[in-house]
Amino acid sequence: MRKEERIGIRVSADLKKTLIQIAKSENRSLAQVCEIFLKSGANFYRKQGPKYFQRLLTIQRGETEE
């Protein structure tokens, strides 16, 4: 698949470190790991709709409260 588009996002330093660690352990580039996670999330959202997104937000809120 030819990739023609770019996106730029800001993330926390901790998330970037985690993504880099995953990329190293999977022998992949950071871009490949991010794309895999984004595709997976988009596919789940396509199947489950807003319920999926709300569940993720609930989980994220629970993690930040700990």
mmJSON file of the N, C-alpha and C atoms, coordinates in Angstrom:
{"data_MODEL":{"atom_site":{
"group_PDB":["ATOM","ATOM","ATOM","ATOM","ATOM","ATOM","ATOM","ATOM","ATOM","ATOM","ATOM","ATOM","ATOM","ATOM","ATOM","ATOM","ATOM","ATOM","ATOM","ATOM","ATOM","ATOM","ATOM","ATOM","ATOM","ATOM","ATOM","ATOM","ATOM","ATOM","ATOM","ATOM","ATOM","ATOM","ATOM","ATOM","ATOM","ATOM","ATOM","ATOM","ATOM","ATOM","ATOM","ATOM","ATOM","ATOM","ATOM","ATOM","ATOM","ATOM","ATOM","ATOM","ATOM","ATOM","ATOM","ATOM","ATOM","ATOM","ATOM","ATOM","ATOM","ATOM","ATOM","ATOM","ATOM","ATOM","ATOM","ATOM","ATOM","ATOM","ATOM","ATOM","ATOM","ATOM","ATOM","ATOM","ATOM","ATOM","ATOM","ATOM","ATOM","ATOM","ATOM","ATOM","ATOM","ATOM","ATOM","ATOM","ATOM","ATOM","ATOM","ATOM","ATOM","ATOM","ATOM","ATOM","ATOM","ATOM","ATOM","ATOM","ATOM","ATOM","ATOM","ATOM","ATOM","ATOM","ATOM","ATOM","ATOM","ATOM","ATOM","ATOM","ATOM","ATOM","ATOM","ATOM","ATOM","ATOM","ATOM","ATOM","ATOM","ATOM","ATOM","ATOM","ATOM","ATOM","ATOM","ATOM","ATOM","ATOM","ATOM","ATOM","ATOM","ATOM","ATOM","ATOM","ATOM","ATOM","ATOM","ATOM","ATOM","ATOM","ATOM","ATOM","ATOM","ATOM","ATOM","ATOM","ATOM","ATOM","ATOM","ATOM","ATOM","ATOM","ATOM","ATOM","ATOM","ATOM","ATOM","ATOM","ATOM","ATOM","ATOM","ATOM","ATOM","ATOM","ATOM","ATOM","ATOM","ATOM","ATOM","ATOM","ATOM","ATOM","ATOM","ATOM","ATOM","ATOM","ATOM","ATOM","ATOM","ATOM","ATOM","ATOM","ATOM","ATOM","ATOM","ATOM","ATOM","ATOM","ATOM","ATOM","ATOM","ATOM","ATOM","ATOM","ATOM","ATOM"],
"id":[1,2,3,4,5,6,7,8,9,10,11,12,13,14,15,16,17,18,19,20,21,22,23,24,25,26,27,28,29,30,31,32,33,34,35,36,37,38,39,40,41,42,43,44,45,46,47,48,49,50,51,52,53,54,55,56,57,58,59,60,61,62,63,64,65,66,67,68,69,70,71,72,73,74,75,76,77,78,79,80,81,82,83,84,85,86,87,88,89,90,91,92,93,94,95,96,97,98,99,100,101,102,103,104,105,106,107,108,109,110,111,112,113,114,115,116,117,118,119,120,121,122,123,124,125,126,127,128,129,130,131,132,133,134,135,136,137,138,139,140,141,142,143,144,145,146,147,148,149,150,151,152,153,154,155,156,157,158,159,160,161,162,163,164,165,166,167,168,169,170,171,172,173,174,175,176,177,178,179,180,181,182,183,184,185,186,187,188,189,190,191,192,193,194,195,196,197,198],
"type_symbol":["N","C","C","N","C","C","N","C","C","N","C","C","N","C","C","N","C","C","N","C","C","N","C","C","N","C","C","N","C","C","N","C","C","N","C","C","N","C","C","N","C","C","N","C","C","N","C","C","N","C","C","N","C","C","N","C","C","N","C","C","N","C","C","N","C","C","N","C","C","N","C","C","N","C","C","N","C","C","N","C","C","N","C","C","N","C","C","N","C","C","N","C","C","N","C","C","N","C","C","N","C","C","N","C","C","N","C","C","N","C","C","N","C","C","N","C","C","N","C","C","N","C","C","N","C","C","N","C","C","N","C","C","N","C","C","N","C","C","N","C","C","N","C","C","N","C","C","N","C","C","N","C","C","N","C","C","N","C","C","N","C","C","N","C","C","N","C","C","N","C","C","N","C","C","N","C","C","N","C","C","N","C","C","N","C","C","N","C","C","N","C","C","N","C","C","N","C","C"],
"label_atom_id":["N","CA","C","N","CA","C","N","CA","C","N","CA","C","N","CA","C","N","CA","C","N","CA","C","N","CA","C","N","CA","C","N","CA","C","N","CA","C","N","CA","C","N","CA","C","N","CA","C","N","CA","C","N","CA","C","N","CA","C","N","CA","C","N","CA","C","N","CA","C","N","CA","C","N","CA","C","N","CA","C","N","CA","C","N","CA","C","N","CA","C","N","CA","C","N","CA","C","N","CA","C","N","CA","C","N","CA","C","N","CA","C","N","CA","C","N","CA","C","N","CA","C","N","CA","C","N","CA","C","N","CA","C","N","CA","C","N","CA","C","N","CA","C","N","CA","C","N","CA","C","N","CA","C","N","CA","C","N","CA","C","N","CA","C","N","CA","C","N","CA","C","N","CA","C","N","CA","C","N","CA","C","N","CA","C","N","CA","C","N","CA","C","N","CA","C","N","CA","C","N","CA","C","N","CA","C","N","CA","C","N","CA","C","N","CA","C","N","CA","C","N","CA","C","N","CA","C","N","CA","C"],
"label_alt_id":[null,null,null,null,null,null,null,null,null,null,null,null,null,null,null,null,null,null,null,null,null,null,null,null,null,null,null,null,null,null,null,null,null,null,null,null,null,null,null,null,null,null,null,null,null,null,null,null,null,null,null,null,null,null,null,null,null,null,null,null,null,null,null,null,null,null,null,null,null,null,null,null,null,null,null,null,null,null,null,null,null,null,null,null,null,null,null,null,null,null,null,null,null,null,null,null,null,null,null,null,null,null,null,null,null,null,null,null,null,null,null,null,null,null,null,null,null,null,null,null,null,null,null,null,null,null,null,null,null,null,null,null,null,null,null,null,null,null,null,null,null,null,null,null,null,null,null,null,null,null,null,null,null,null,null,null,null,null,null,null,null,null,null,null,null,null,null,null,null,null,null,null,null,null,null,null,null,null,null,null,null,null,null,null,null,null,null,null,null,null,null,null,null,null,null,null,null,null],
"label_comp_id":["MET","MET","MET","ARG","ARG","ARG","LYS","LYS","LYS","GLU","GLU","GLU","GLU","GLU","GLU","ARG","ARG","ARG","ILE","ILE","ILE","GLY","GLY","GLY","ILE","ILE","ILE","ARG","ARG","ARG","VAL","VAL","VAL","SER","SER","SER","ALA","ALA","ALA","ASP","ASP","ASP","LEU","LEU","LEU","LYS","LYS","LYS","LYS","LYS","LYS","THR","THR","THR","LEU","LEU","LEU","ILE","ILE","ILE","GLN","GLN","GLN","ILE","ILE","ILE","ALA","ALA","ALA","LYS","LYS","LYS","SER","SER","SER","GLU","GLU","GLU","ASN","ASN","ASN","ARG","ARG","ARG","SER","SER","SER","LEU","LEU","LEU","ALA","ALA","ALA","GLN","GLN","GLN","VAL","VAL","VAL","CYS","CYS","CYS","GLU","GLU","GLU","ILE","ILE","ILE","PHE","PHE","PHE","LEU","LEU","LEU","LYS","LYS","LYS","SER","SER","SER","GLY","GLY","GLY","ALA","ALA","ALA","ASN","ASN","ASN","PHE","PHE","PHE","TYR","TYR","TYR","ARG","ARG","ARG","LYS","LYS","LYS","GLN","GLN","GLN","GLY","GLY","GLY","PRO","PRO","PRO","LYS","LYS","LYS","TYR","TYR","TYR","PHE","PHE","PHE","GLN","GLN","GLN","ARG","ARG","ARG","LEU","LEU","LEU","LEU","LEU","LEU","THR","THR","THR","ILE","ILE","ILE","GLN","GLN","GLN","ARG","ARG","ARG","GLY","GLY","GLY","GLU","GLU","GLU","THR","THR","THR","GLU","GLU","GLU","GLU","GLU","GLU"],
"label_asym_id":["A","A","A","A","A","A","A","A","A","A","A","A","A","A","A","A","A","A","A","A","A","A","A","A","A","A","A","A","A","A","A","A","A","A","A","A","A","A","A","A","A","A","A","A","A","A","A","A","A","A","A","A","A","A","A","A","A","A","A","A","A","A","A","A","A","A","A","A","A","A","A","A","A","A","A","A","A","A","A","A","A","A","A","A","A","A","A","A","A","A","A","A","A","A","A","A","A","A","A","A","A","A","A","A","A","A","A","A","A","A","A","A","A","A","A","A","A","A","A","A","A","A","A","A","A","A","A","A","A","A","A","A","A","A","A","A","A","A","A","A","A","A","A","A","A","A","A","A","A","A","A","A","A","A","A","A","A","A","A","A","A","A","A","A","A","A","A","A","A","A","A","A","A","A","A","A","A","A","A","A","A","A","A","A","A","A","A","A","A","A","A","A","A","A","A","A","A","A"],
"label_entity_id":["1","1","1","1","1","1","1","1","1","1","1","1","1","1","1","1","1","1","1","1","1","1","1","1","1","1","1","1","1","1","1","1","1","1","1","1","1","1","1","1","1","1","1","1","1","1","1","1","1","1","1","1","1","1","1","1","1","1","1","1","1","1","1","1","1","1","1","1","1","1","1","1","1","1","1","1","1","1","1","1","1","1","1","1","1","1","1","1","1","1","1","1","1","1","1","1","1","1","1","1","1","1","1","1","1","1","1","1","1","1","1","1","1","1","1","1","1","1","1","1","1","1","1","1","1","1","1","1","1","1","1","1","1","1","1","1","1","1","1","1","1","1","1","1","1","1","1","1","1","1","1","1","1","1","1","1","1","1","1","1","1","1","1","1","1","1","1","1","1","1","1","1","1","1","1","1","1","1","1","1","1","1","1","1","1","1","1","1","1","1","1","1","1","1","1","1","1","1"],
"label_seq_id":[1,1,1,2,2,2,3,3,3,4,4,4,5,5,5,6,6,6,7,7,7,8,8,8,9,9,9,10,10,10,11,11,11,12,12,12,13,13,13,14,14,14,15,15,15,16,16,16,17,17,17,18,18,18,19,19,19,20,20,20,21,21,21,22,22,22,23,23,23,24,24,24,25,25,25,26,26,26,27,27,27,28,28,28,29,29,29,30,30,30,31,31,31,32,32,32,33,33,33,34,34,34,35,35,35,36,36,36,37,37,37,38,38,38,39,39,39,40,40,40,41,41,41,42,42,42,43,43,43,44,44,44,45,45,45,46,46,46,47,47,47,48,48,48,49,49,49,50,50,50,51,51,51,52,52,52,53,53,53,54,54,54,55,55,55,56,56,56,57,57,57,58,58,58,59,59,59,60,60,60,61,61,61,62,62,62,63,63,63,64,64,64,65,65,65,66,66,66],
"pdbx_PDB_ins_code":[null,null,null,null,null,null,null,null,null,null,null,null,null,null,null,null,null,null,null,null,null,null,null,null,null,null,null,null,null,null,null,null,null,null,null,null,null,null,null,null,null,null,null,null,null,null,null,null,null,null,null,null,null,null,null,null,null,null,null,null,null,null,null,null,null,null,null,null,null,null,null,null,null,null,null,null,null,null,null,null,null,null,null,null,null,null,null,null,null,null,null,null,null,null,null,null,null,null,null,null,null,null,null,null,null,null,null,null,null,null,null,null,null,null,null,null,null,null,null,null,null,null,null,null,null,null,null,null,null,null,null,null,null,null,null,null,null,null,null,null,null,null,null,null,null,null,null,null,null,null,null,null,null,null,null,null,null,null,null,null,null,null,null,null,null,null,null,null,null,null,null,null,null,null,null,null,null,null,null,null,null,null,null,null,null,null,null,null,null,null,null,null,null,null,null,null,null,null],
"Cartn_x":[0.844,0.0,0.897,0.651,1.42,0.889,1.8,1.412,1.681,0.639,0.752,0.468,-0.108,-0.54,0.269,0.37,1.045,0.098,0.269,-0.409,0.639,0.412,1.321,0.511,0.969,0.281,1.316,0.892,1.752,1.327,2.294,2.025,2.94,2.602,3.447,4.767,5.77,7.08,6.973,6.135,5.959,5.356,4.358,3.74,4.742,5.52,6.516,7.534,7.993,8.941,8.335,7.08,6.397,6.294,5.908,5.788,7.136,8.186,9.529,9.939,9.64,9.961,9.209,7.95,7.16,7.768,8.117,8.709,9.998,10.834,12.087,11.823,10.893,10.626,9.98,9.305,8.645,9.479,10.665,11.527,10.796,10.147,9.404,9.783,9.418,9.665,8.555,8.856,7.852,6.62,6.836,5.721,4.846,5.481,4.712,3.858,4.433,3.688,2.503,2.739,1.651,0.551,0.936,-0.055,-0.874,-0.218,-0.933,-1.955,-1.54,-2.477,-3.621,-3.321,-4.37,-5.356,-4.842,-5.737,-6.622,-6.03,-6.796,-7.916,-7.576,-8.58,-9.675,-9.293,-10.284,-11.204,-10.644,-11.471,-12.455,-11.986,-12.902,-13.989,-13.618,-14.619,-15.635,-15.17,-16.069,-17.083,-16.656,-17.544,-18.469,-17.931,-18.679,-19.218,-18.724,-19.202,-18.803,-19.588,-19.257,-19.076,-19.682,-19.517,-18.056,-17.367,-15.939,-15.149,-15.411,-14.7,-14.971,-16.225,-16.576,-15.912,-15.827,-15.167,-13.69,-13.033,-11.628,-11.452,-12.346,-12.257,-12.455,-13.361,-13.591,-12.352,-11.736,-10.509,-9.404,-9.273,-8.231,-8.44,-9.66,-9.95,-9.574,-9.879,-9.542,-8.049,-7.282,-5.819,-5.225,-5.784,-5.23,-5.598,-6.659,-7.067,-6.239,-5.594,-4.827,-3.558],
"Cartn_y":[-1.17,0.0,1.244,2.12,3.364,4.355,4.945,5.909,7.311,8.107,9.445,10.548,10.216,11.234,11.154,12.291,12.373,13.003,12.588,13.285,13.551,14.543,14.852,14.987,14.33,14.439,14.629,15.223,15.374,14.333,13.674,12.672,12.932,12.34,12.484,11.744,12.152,11.5,10.027,9.73,8.337,7.473,7.998,7.23,7.007,8.017,7.855,6.787,6.805,5.777,4.389,4.258,2.967,2.495,3.387,3.028,2.638,3.336,2.99,1.619,1.325,0.003,-1.099,-0.858,-1.836,-2.036,-0.943,-1.032,-1.851,-1.604,-2.359,-3.837,-4.129,-5.538,-6.281,-5.561,-6.165,-6.043,-5.465,-5.227,-4.458,-3.399,-2.541,-1.094,-0.235,1.193,1.776,2.915,3.609,3.924,4.349,4.667,3.438,2.277,1.052,0.693,0.817,0.497,1.446,2.721,3.697,3.422,3.101,2.816,1.574,0.548,-0.676,-0.363,0.398,0.758,1.622,2.565,3.419,2.627,1.729,0.905,0.024,-0.568,-1.429,-0.653,0.506,1.342,1.775,2.152,2.578,1.419,0.216,-0.951,-1.285,-1.241,-1.497,-0.432,0.833,1.897,1.684,1.284,1.031,-0.046,-1.066,-2.17,-1.822,-1.101,-0.878,0.539,1.466,2.839,3.576,4.562,5.407,4.646,3.479,2.697,2.334,2.002,1.667,2.866,4.028,5.245,5.593,5.501,5.812,4.846,3.567,2.585,2.939,3.343,3.753,4.969,5.933,7.12,6.772,5.855,5.421,4.74,3.886,3.204,4.225,5.18,6.204,7.043,7.39,8.185,7.385,6.094,5.232,5.13,5.099,5.015,6.307,7.44,8.718,9.016,8.397,8.619,7.82,6.755,5.889,6.536],
"Cartn_z":[0.0,0.0,0.0,-0.912,-0.986,0.041,0.771,1.799,1.278,1.226,0.659,1.659,2.776,3.732,5.017,5.678,6.972,7.982,9.231,10.319,11.396,12.176,13.279,14.554,15.591,16.88,17.982,19.064,20.231,21.25,21.861,22.89,24.076,25.207,26.391,26.17,26.904,26.814,27.208,28.217,28.649,27.548,26.861,25.775,24.655,24.327,23.272,23.65,24.895,25.35,25.236,25.633,25.552,24.109,23.216,21.806,21.204,21.588,21.107,21.621,22.883,23.444,22.695,22.391,21.642,20.263,19.611,18.27,18.294,19.283,19.386,19.629,20.529,20.851,19.68,18.802,17.64,16.363,16.489,15.321,14.225,14.632,13.714,13.971,13.057,13.261,14.139,14.715,15.514,14.665,13.434,12.532,12.277,12.078,11.842,13.054,14.247,15.473,15.62,15.419,15.551,14.531,13.308,12.277,12.625,13.154,13.552,14.636,15.657,16.725,16.204,15.336,14.78,13.93,13.091,12.266,13.137,14.157,15.054,15.738,16.266,16.928,15.975,14.762,13.768,13.383,13.258,12.924,14.032,15.283,16.399,16.456,16.222,16.231,15.122,13.949,12.827,13.188,13.921,14.288,15.459,16.449,17.682,17.837,17.047,17.099,18.367,18.748,19.895,21.21,21.339,22.569,22.786,21.714,21.81,22.317,21.742,22.123,23.581,23.989,25.375,26.346,25.98,26.831,26.998,25.919,26.001,26.9,26.773,27.621,29.087,29.369,30.746,31.313,30.529,30.954,31.196,30.294,30.43,31.685,31.966,33.181,34.422,34.424,35.562,35.774,34.705,34.816,35.345,34.981,35.432,36.876,37.373,38.765,39.75,39.292,40.196,40.655],
"occupancy":[1.0,1.0,1.0,1.0,1.0,1.0,1.0,1.0,1.0,1.0,1.0,1.0,1.0,1.0,1.0,1.0,1.0,1.0,1.0,1.0,1.0,1.0,1.0,1.0,1.0,1.0,1.0,1.0,1.0,1.0,1.0,1.0,1.0,1.0,1.0,1.0,1.0,1.0,1.0,1.0,1.0,1.0,1.0,1.0,1.0,1.0,1.0,1.0,1.0,1.0,1.0,1.0,1.0,1.0,1.0,1.0,1.0,1.0,1.0,1.0,1.0,1.0,1.0,1.0,1.0,1.0,1.0,1.0,1.0,1.0,1.0,1.0,1.0,1.0,1.0,1.0,1.0,1.0,1.0,1.0,1.0,1.0,1.0,1.0,1.0,1.0,1.0,1.0,1.0,1.0,1.0,1.0,1.0,1.0,1.0,1.0,1.0,1.0,1.0,1.0,1.0,1.0,1.0,1.0,1.0,1.0,1.0,1.0,1.0,1.0,1.0,1.0,1.0,1.0,1.0,1.0,1.0,1.0,1.0,1.0,1.0,1.0,1.0,1.0,1.0,1.0,1.0,1.0,1.0,1.0,1.0,1.0,1.0,1.0,1.0,1.0,1.0,1.0,1.0,1.0,1.0,1.0,1.0,1.0,1.0,1.0,1.0,1.0,1.0,1.0,1.0,1.0,1.0,1.0,1.0,1.0,1.0,1.0,1.0,1.0,1.0,1.0,1.0,1.0,1.0,1.0,1.0,1.0,1.0,1.0,1.0,1.0,1.0,1.0,1.0,1.0,1.0,1.0,1.0,1.0,1.0,1.0,1.0,1.0,1.0,1.0,1.0,1.0,1.0,1.0,1.0,1.0,1.0,1.0,1.0,1.0,1.0,1.0],
"B_iso_or_equiv":[0.0,0.0,0.0,0.0,0.0,0.0,0.0,0.0,0.0,0.0,0.0,0.0,0.0,0.0,0.0,0.0,0.0,0.0,0.0,0.0,0.0,0.0,0.0,0.0,0.0,0.0,0.0,0.0,0.0,0.0,0.0,0.0,0.0,0.0,0.0,0.0,0.0,0.0,0.0,0.0,0.0,0.0,0.0,0.0,0.0,0.0,0.0,0.0,0.0,0.0,0.0,0.0,0.0,0.0,0.0,0.0,0.0,0.0,0.0,0.0,0.0,0.0,0.0,0.0,0.0,0.0,0.0,0.0,0.0,0.0,0.0,0.0,0.0,0.0,0.0,0.0,0.0,0.0,0.0,0.0,0.0,0.0,0.0,0.0,0.0,0.0,0.0,0.0,0.0,0.0,0.0,0.0,0.0,0.0,0.0,0.0,0.0,0.0,0.0,0.0,0.0,0.0,0.0,0.0,0.0,0.0,0.0,0.0,0.0,0.0,0.0,0.0,0.0,0.0,0.0,0.0,0.0,0.0,0.0,0.0,0.0,0.0,0.0,0.0,0.0,0.0,0.0,0.0,0.0,0.0,0.0,0.0,0.0,0.0,0.0,0.0,0.0,0.0,0.0,0.0,0.0,0.0,0.0,0.0,0.0,0.0,0.0,0.0,0.0,0.0,0.0,0.0,0.0,0.0,0.0,0.0,0.0,0.0,0.0,0.0,0.0,0.0,0.0,0.0,0.0,0.0,0.0,0.0,0.0,0.0,0.0,0.0,0.0,0.0,0.0,0.0,0.0,0.0,0.0,0.0,0.0,0.0,0.0,0.0,0.0,0.0,0.0,0.0,0.0,0.0,0.0,0.0,0.0,0.0,0.0,0.0,0.0,0.0],
"pdbx_formal_charge":[null,null,null,null,null,null,null,null,null,null,null,null,null,null,null,null,null,null,null,null,null,null,null,null,null,null,null,null,null,null,null,null,null,null,null,null,null,null,null,null,null,null,null,null,null,null,null,null,null,null,null,null,null,null,null,null,null,null,null,null,null,null,null,null,null,null,null,null,null,null,null,null,null,null,null,null,null,null,null,null,null,null,null,null,null,null,null,null,null,null,null,null,null,null,null,null,null,null,null,null,null,null,null,null,null,null,null,null,null,null,null,null,null,null,null,null,null,null,null,null,null,null,null,null,null,null,null,null,null,null,null,null,null,null,null,null,null,null,null,null,null,null,null,null,null,null,null,null,null,null,null,null,null,null,null,null,null,null,null,null,null,null,null,null,null,null,null,null,null,null,null,null,null,null,null,null,null,null,null,null,null,null,null,null,null,null,null,null,null,null,null,null,null,null,null,null,null,null],
"auth_seq_id":[1,1,1,2,2,2,3,3,3,4,4,4,5,5,5,6,6,6,7,7,7,8,8,8,9,9,9,10,10,10,11,11,11,12,12,12,13,13,13,14,14,14,15,15,15,16,16,16,17,17,17,18,18,18,19,19,19,20,20,20,21,21,21,22,22,22,23,23,23,24,24,24,25,25,25,26,26,26,27,27,27,28,28,28,29,29,29,30,30,30,31,31,31,32,32,32,33,33,33,34,34,34,35,35,35,36,36,36,37,37,37,38,38,38,39,39,39,40,40,40,41,41,41,42,42,42,43,43,43,44,44,44,45,45,45,46,46,46,47,47,47,48,48,48,49,49,49,50,50,50,51,51,51,52,52,52,53,53,53,54,54,54,55,55,55,56,56,56,57,57,57,58,58,58,59,59,59,60,60,60,61,61,61,62,62,62,63,63,63,64,64,64,65,65,65,66,66,66],
"auth_comp_id":["MET","MET","MET","ARG","ARG","ARG","LYS","LYS","LYS","GLU","GLU","GLU","GLU","GLU","GLU","ARG","ARG","ARG","ILE","ILE","ILE","GLY","GLY","GLY","ILE","ILE","ILE","ARG","ARG","ARG","VAL","VAL","VAL","SER","SER","SER","ALA","ALA","ALA","ASP","ASP","ASP","LEU","LEU","LEU","LYS","LYS","LYS","LYS","LYS","LYS","THR","THR","THR","LEU","LEU","LEU","ILE","ILE","ILE","GLN","GLN","GLN","ILE","ILE","ILE","ALA","ALA","ALA","LYS","LYS","LYS","SER","SER","SER","GLU","GLU","GLU","ASN","ASN","ASN","ARG","ARG","ARG","SER","SER","SER","LEU","LEU","LEU","ALA","ALA","ALA","GLN","GLN","GLN","VAL","VAL","VAL","CYS","CYS","CYS","GLU","GLU","GLU","ILE","ILE","ILE","PHE","PHE","PHE","LEU","LEU","LEU","LYS","LYS","LYS","SER","SER","SER","GLY","GLY","GLY","ALA","ALA","ALA","ASN","ASN","ASN","PHE","PHE","PHE","TYR","TYR","TYR","ARG","ARG","ARG","LYS","LYS","LYS","GLN","GLN","GLN","GLY","GLY","GLY","PRO","PRO","PRO","LYS","LYS","LYS","TYR","TYR","TYR","PHE","PHE","PHE","GLN","GLN","GLN","ARG","ARG","ARG","LEU","LEU","LEU","LEU","LEU","LEU","THR","THR","THR","ILE","ILE","ILE","GLN","GLN","GLN","ARG","ARG","ARG","GLY","GLY","GLY","GLU","GLU","GLU","THR","THR","THR","GLU","GLU","GLU","GLU","GLU","GLU"],
"auth_asym_id":["A","A","A","A","A","A","A","A","A","A","A","A","A","A","A","A","A","A","A","A","A","A","A","A","A","A","A","A","A","A","A","A","A","A","A","A","A","A","A","A","A","A","A","A","A","A","A","A","A","A","A","A","A","A","A","A","A","A","A","A","A","A","A","A","A","A","A","A","A","A","A","A","A","A","A","A","A","A","A","A","A","A","A","A","A","A","A","A","A","A","A","A","A","A","A","A","A","A","A","A","A","A","A","A","A","A","A","A","A","A","A","A","A","A","A","A","A","A","A","A","A","A","A","A","A","A","A","A","A","A","A","A","A","A","A","A","A","A","A","A","A","A","A","A","A","A","A","A","A","A","A","A","A","A","A","A","A","A","A","A","A","A","A","A","A","A","A","A","A","A","A","A","A","A","A","A","A","A","A","A","A","A","A","A","A","A","A","A","A","A","A","A","A","A","A","A","A","A"],
"auth_atom_id":["N","CA","C","N","CA","C","N","CA","C","N","CA","C","N","CA","C","N","CA","C","N","CA","C","N","CA","C","N","CA","C","N","CA","C","N","CA","C","N","CA","C","N","CA","C","N","CA","C","N","CA","C","N","CA","C","N","CA","C","N","CA","C","N","CA","C","N","CA","C","N","CA","C","N","CA","C","N","CA","C","N","CA","C","N","CA","C","N","CA","C","N","CA","C","N","CA","C","N","CA","C","N","CA","C","N","CA","C","N","CA","C","N","CA","C","N","CA","C","N","CA","C","N","CA","C","N","CA","C","N","CA","C","N","CA","C","N","CA","C","N","CA","C","N","CA","C","N","CA","C","N","CA","C","N","CA","C","N","CA","C","N","CA","C","N","CA","C","N","CA","C","N","CA","C","N","CA","C","N","CA","C","N","CA","C","N","CA","C","N","CA","C","N","CA","C","N","CA","C","N","CA","C","N","CA","C","N","CA","C","N","CA","C","N","CA","C","N","CA","C","N","CA","C","N","CA","C","N","CA","C"],
"pdbx_PDB_model_num":[1,1,1,1,1,1,1,1,1,1,1,1,1,1,1,1,1,1,1,1,1,1,1,1,1,1,1,1,1,1,1,1,1,1,1,1,1,1,1,1,1,1,1,1,1,1,1,1,1,1,1,1,1,1,1,1,1,1,1,1,1,1,1,1,1,1,1,1,1,1,1,1,1,1,1,1,1,1,1,1,1,1,1,1,1,1,1,1,1,1,1,1,1,1,1,1,1,1,1,1,1,1,1,1,1,1,1,1,1,1,1,1,1,1,1,1,1,1,1,1,1,1,1,1,1,1,1,1,1,1,1,1,1,1,1,1,1,1,1,1,1,1,1,1,1,1,1,1,1,1,1,1,1,1,1,1,1,1,1,1,1,1,1,1,1,1,1,1,1,1,1,1,1,1,1,1,1,1,1,1,1,1,1,1,1,1,1,1,1,1,1,1,1,1,1,1,1,1]
}}}
